[in-house]
Amino acid sequence: MCRAIYCNFQLSEGGEVLKLYSEAEAMCLDCLMRDPLRPFVPQYHGLVTRGEHCYIRLEDLLRGLKKPVIMDCKMGVRTYQEEELIKAPAKATLRSDMYQKMVKLDPAALSAEEHAQGGVTKWRYLQWRDTTNSTSTLGFRIEGIMMEDGSIQRDFRNIMSLAQLTEALLFFTRSRRPILKAFHSRLLALHDALKNSPFFRTHEVIGSSLLFVHDHSSRASVWMIDFGKTRPVPDTSELQHDVPWAQGSREDGYLIGLASLIASLSQAISAASWPKEGSTGEESLGTEEG
């Protein structure tokens, strides 16, 4: 996994990745090992204790890759749990750090009262953040890309349309058609597995990512990661995952994001088949390094 991006990881002596323990994530991974989604998540090897901390033992998804290029896509039409919204009025702590982030990017989004207070609640910030990027328009957002040299680019806030996403995918893959086709095939297979997954039907998948990885040998794959905010829905309810969210529905829009990625990969494959004269496919998107 991308240890440059995910700082709460360690390597074990056996070459596995150790992720700081989360009860919710451990429960999800245990279920996923017996689900049709098992081929699409890192192998879960149980728990291990190091000093005072407990860790989840996971397959290292980067093992065997040389100078991997990695993209993290946060899936869904929202990145906060419904419980966070429900509990928010009772815990209306004002956050000056989140207020400053909003002021920097969109001061007009803040009310006169919020400006006077110099702070916003966490749920207010989370709701606003999801409307300022492709989470709201495409059902996912690019959290970051790590290049071959280890540099990380994070500023993909301007991506709001499929056309812009296609350009980002061409940049990420250097317009290499075999890699684009491998990603496309993998996502189509994932879509089928999600449709047949009891786990997916009965869980609200929030804050989970698709991790895209490839290297110079054109080895490429996509993995579902991060289940710390994923929760089972109550009773015998089942989610559709492909409809907009309304408070109380617990819908996450995961399939909306997946459909956007599949459609954009199709466009990128076509674009990679017909390179523009003088184009190398390596032009910068104007992103900033993290």
Secondary structure, 3 states (H helix, E strand, C coil): CCCCCCCCEEECCCCCEEEECCHHHHHHHHHHCCCCCHHHCCCEEEEEEECCEEEEEECCCCCCCCCCEEEEEEECCCCCCHHHHHHHHHHCCCEHHHHHHHHHHCHHHCCHHHHHHCCECHHHHHHHHHHCCHHHHHCEEEEEEECCCCCEECCCCCCCCHHHHHHHHHHHHCCCHHHHHHHHHHHHHHHHHHHCCHHHHCEECCCCEEEEEECCCCCEEEEEECCCCCEECCCCCCCCCCCCCCCCCCCCCHHHHHHHHHHHHHHHHHHHHCCCCCCCCCCCCCCCEC
